[in-house]
Amino acid sequence: MFEQLSDKSVPAGLRGPILVDQHGLPRYWAAVWTTTSAAQLANSTHIKKLRYIENLYQHAEQLRGISALDDALGTLNDEALADILESWFVSIRNQSNGTDIDEMRWLTGLGFVTSVVTWVSKSQAADDRVRRIEERLIRLSTLYSQLHVRRVRAIETVRSLPASTVKALYGILDPESATNPFTREKTRWRVFIAFVLMLHQGLRRGEVLLLPVDAIKSAYDHKQNRTRHWLNVQENEYEDSDGDPRYSKPGIKTVHSIRQVPVSELTAIMVQTYAGNYRGRPRHSFLLNSQIDMPLSTEALTKIFAQISHRLPAVVLKELKDRTDKESVTPHDLRHTCAVMRLHQLLEQGDSMDEALQKLRTFFGWSKTSSMPSRYARAVFEDRLAGVWNDAFDDRVALLRALPKGH
């Protein structure tokens, strides 16, 4: 079973996601894997992989009894491991409604078994036995790495939101809009700020939930004779992640995700207005604060956008479905849209495609080898968003009216 240890009575070093058996005891090799491998994973990725591994544990128990997988791994029983892996593969492959997630589940479980077998074999020194173990490991890797749950489809071009959807979102989420689905003023501002930071700054959901209240930094640029604003995308320097009370703890995805993002003057004013007038005075430092003075959670932000999607006009939802095959808007759709329009703007100002894609890597936190920037190249030539975006955010009269008078 999957558990999240977050109680303050648990030592800080032991808090976090864990797999336990039916008696509540940690699954041994899953705990070892978490300790040695999970530090380099984002919290959401770690949780996802643990759920896949738990599925393998449960299958092994149904097939060979309690603690079957841990026993087979600990004793390097290659026959038992082969039996477990082969039958698990078949059970996944035979599902009538298989998806690409099933492929990831299989590869995660196989990688987990291979890693543990490698660790155990290196810890046991005996000439002939080590040679046999190495042969077993090679056999496992060679045999099962060739199996695929389903044929991996070609990567499709990511799609930005249609102009009509973006325009509708602006209108609905204006804090003073009569069609805003949220009744409390604090909630309206919280949602609006999250929307702006994800759409205009290209932040991931986890990144926006990590921002501290003083996320926007400012300094006077003597060369440009103006004040410049930016925000640093990084772990919250004021908080210990072990003390984060949220069930699904947001985190920085990779080391390349740590970056500095320029911010427009109006965006800076909006964030400062929310922080000073609508955030309240919670005991945590996170920018986005919930109704009960706790850090806004991943689940809450996802639910918020589900509510917003239900308020979109029918004609807007129809175009969204026709163009993107989606029936609702998610936080990550805003990041996709930002990437497409940033690339569009860079090309419009005269940058070559290669130069523009390199700039995207820095802005969005992609590694030098990531294929993500090129996936937006095709979408950028679909101009259905240009009119909305070129009606510059800083010049939007409706948003300027939303600033509280006298603050």
N, C-alpha and C positions, 0 to 999 in steps of 0.2 A: 504494500500500500504506500501511497505517496503522502508524506506529512511535511508540514512547514513548521520548524521549531523557531518560535519567535518570542517565547515567554522570557521575561527578564531574569527568571530563576535559572535559566539555562546559560552556562558560560558563553561569553560573546563568541569565542572561537568555534563553538558547536552549533550556533544558530544558523538557520537556513534550511533549504529543502533536503529531505532524506527519505530513503525507502526503508520500510519496516515490514516484518512478516506478520502473520496473524496473531502473534503474541505481543506485538508492539516492539520487538527487538530489531535493531538495525540489520539490514541485509549486508553481510560482511564485505563482499567484494565491491558492491555498489558504493559503500562508504569509503573504501580505499580508493576507488576510481574518482569519487568526488574530491577527496583530499589531494590527489596527485594531478588531476586533469582539469578540474572545473574552474580553477583560479583564472584561466585565460578565457573563459566563456562569459558572455553577458548572462545576467541572472535569468532572463526569459529563455535563452538558449539552453542553459543548464537545466532548468525545469522541464523543458520540452524533451531533452535527451533522457532525463531520469524517468519520465513517463513511458518512453519507448522501452527503456531497460526493464522497468517494472512489468511491462507486458510480456517480456521474455521470461522473467522470473515466474510469473503466474502460469505461463504455458508449461515451463519445466516442471512445476509442482503438479499440474494436472496430469502430466505424462509419466513422471517418475517419483512423485512423492515430495514431502516437505524438504526444503533446503536442497533440492536436487541440483540446482545450478551452482550454488556455492560449493557444494561437495565435489561436483565434477571439476570445477575450476581449481579448487584447492588441492585435489589429488591428481590433477592433469589427466583425468580419465577421458582420453580422446574418443573412445567409443560412445560414452555417454554424451559428450559434447556434440558429436556428429549426429546422434539420434535427436537430441534437443533442437539443434539448429535446422536440420533437414525438415523435421515435422513442423517447426515454427514457420519456416519458409513456405511450406505447402499450405499451411493454414492461412497465411497472409495472402498468398497468391490466389487461393480459391475463393476469396471474397467476391461476391457478385458486384459490389459497388466500390471496387478498389480505386484509390486515388494516388497521386504523386506522394502524398504523405506516407503511404504504406512503404514506398521505396526507401524513404528516409528512415522509417522505423526499422526496416530490415538492416540497412547499412549501419545504423547506430548500434543495434544489438550485436552485429558481427564485429564491429570495431571494438566494442566493449569486451567481448570474449577474447579477441586477438590480443588486446592490450594486457588483460589479466594473465593470459597464458604466457606472454612474454615476460612479465614481471616475475611470475612464479618460477619459470624455468631458469631465470638468471639467479634466483636466490637459492637454488638447490645445486650444489656442486658434487657431481659424481660423473666420471668420464663417460661411461657408456650410457648412463641415464640422460645426461645432457644432450648427447647426440640423438637419442631417440626422441627426446622432447622437441628438439629443433626440427626433426623430420615431421613430427606431428603438426607443429606450427606451420611449416611450409605447406603441408597437405591441406590444413584448414583454410589458410589464406588463398591458396591456388584454387581449391575446389569451390569455395563459397563466394569469392569475390567476383566470379563470373556469372553468378545468379542475379537476376533482376526481377523484382516483383512485377513491374510493368515497363514497357518501353518508355524511356524518358523523352518527352516531347521537346521539340525545338523551342528555345526561349522566345517568347512573344515580346513584341515591343510594348513597353509599359505605356499606359494611356493616361493623359491628364484629364481632369474634369472638363466637361463642355462649358462654354462661356455662359450658357443659361444657368447652369448649376452654380458657378462661381458668383454670378450676379445675384442669384436668389439667396445664396448664403450671406453675402454682404448685407442684403436687405433684412433678412430674418434676424441676424445676429447683432445688428446695430443695437447698442444698449437701450436706445430710446424708441426702437421699432415697435409698432402696435402689434406686429405679428410674431414678436419674440416669444418663444414657447415657455420661457422661464419667468416666473412672477417676481422673485426676489431680485432686487437691484444688484446685490453682491454676486449672485449667481450669474446674472447677465454679463457683468464685467469679467468674471472669472472665465466664462466660456469664450467671450469675445477676445480676450488676451491670448488664450490658448490657440484660438483660430488664427489670429494674426501672426503669432510666432511660428506656427507650423506652415502656414501658407506663404508668408513673406520671407521668413528666415530659413525655411526648409528643415526645421528641426524634426527629429523623430519623436514619437510619443514619449519614449523613455527620457529623452534629452530635455524636453520641455518640463517634465515632471521633476527633474533633478535641479532645475535652475533655482538659485537662491534669490531672496527678495531684492538684493542689490545686483542682480545679474547684468543690468545695463551699466556699462562704464562710459565715461566721457573724458575728453581732453581737448584742449585748444590746439588746432593745427595751424601753425604760423605760415606755412607755405600756402595753404588754401584760405587763410584768414577766416576760419570758421571752426565751430566746435564739432568734433566728430564723435560718434557714438558706436559702441560695439558690445558684443556679449561673448563671453568665453564659454564654450561648450566643453564641460568637464564634470568630474564628480563634485558634488557639493562640498566645498572645503570646510563648511561649518558643522557638518553632520557626519556621524559615524554610521556607515551603512548597516552595521550590525544592530544599531539602535533604531533603524527606520521601522516604524510600526506597520507599514503596508504589507499585505500578504504577498503580492507580487511586486517585489522591489525593482524599481526602474534602475537602469545602469547604462554606462557608456558601452556601445556595442564592441568596438575594437580600439586599439591604440590610435589608429588613423582618424577615429571619430573625434578625438580631442582637437579642437580648432578654435579659431577666433572668427566671428561673423560680423560684418558691418551692419549697422542698424540705422534706419532713417530717423530724422529728428522727430517726426510725428509718432513713429512707433515707440521711441524712447519716452515721449511725453505720455502716451497712452499707458505704457507699463508703469511709469512713475505715478500716474493718476490712480490706477488700480491699487498699487502698493500703498499709497498714502491715504486713500479714502474708502476703499472697499474690501481690502484684504483682511482687515481686523488686526488683532494683536495676539496671534497664536504663540505657543511656546516653541515652535519649530522655525527654521529659517527658510523653508521652501517657499517659492513665490506663489504657487497655486495652492490656495487653502480651501478646505472643504467647509461645508455648513457647520460641522461640529468641531471646527478648529483643528483638524488633522490634515496632514499632507494629502492632496488630491491623489486618488489611486488610479492605477491603470484601468481597472474595471469600471470605475466611475466615468472616466473620460470616454471610454468606448461606448458606454451606455448613453452618455450625453449626445454623441453623434448619431446614435440610433434614434433618439428622440427628435433630433433636428431633421433627420432624413424623412421622418413621418410628416413633417410640416412642409416639405417641399411641394409646390404645386404639381398637379398630375401631369401637365404638359412638360414640366422640367424633369420629372421622374421618367417619363417616356423617352425623352432624348438621352438621358443618362443610361437607360437600359439599352437603347438602340446603338449608342456609340461605344459604350464600355462593357456592356453585358452585366452591369451592376445595378442593383435595386436600392442601394443605400450608399452613403458617403462615410468613409472611415478616416481616422486621423492620418493614416499613411497616404491616402489619396491626395491630401494637401501637399505633402512632400513631393509626390510625383508631379503635381501641377507646378509647383515652384521650380523644379528642375527643368521642366520643359520650357517654361517662360524665361528662366535665367539664360538658358542656351539660346533661345530665340533672341533675347536682347543682345547677347554678346555677338551673335552673327550679324544683327542689324547694325551694330556699331562698328563693324568692319573686321572683327577677329576672324581668323581662319578657323575651320572646324577643329583642327588639332589643338590650336591654342585655346579655343573656347572650352573644349573638353577637359584640358588640363586645369583650367580655372575652376571648372565644376568640381573636380576632384578635391580641391582645397576647400571650396565653399561647403560641400556636402559631406566631407569627411570620408572619402573613398581612397583606398590604397592605390599605388601606382599600377598594380596589376588587375585591379577590379574592372570588370566588364560593364559595370553599371552605367558610366557616362555614355558609352556608345549605344546603349539601349534607348536613349532619349533622342538620338540623332534623327530617326525617322519621324518620331512624334512631333518634333519641333516644326516640321513643314506643314503641319495641320494648323491653320491660322485661326481656328475658331475661338481662341482665347485672346488673341492679340488686342482686340478692341477693348475688352474688359481691363486687361493689364495695363495697356497704354493710357487708360484713364487713370493716371498715376494715383497711387494710394495716398500720397501726401496732399493731393488736391481734392480729395473727396469731401464735398461739402457736408454730406450726411454724417461722416465720421467726425468732422470738426465740430458739428453741432452737438455731438455726443459728449464732448468734454464738459464736465460740470462747471457751471458758472460760479465765479467767485473763489475757486480753489487755487 
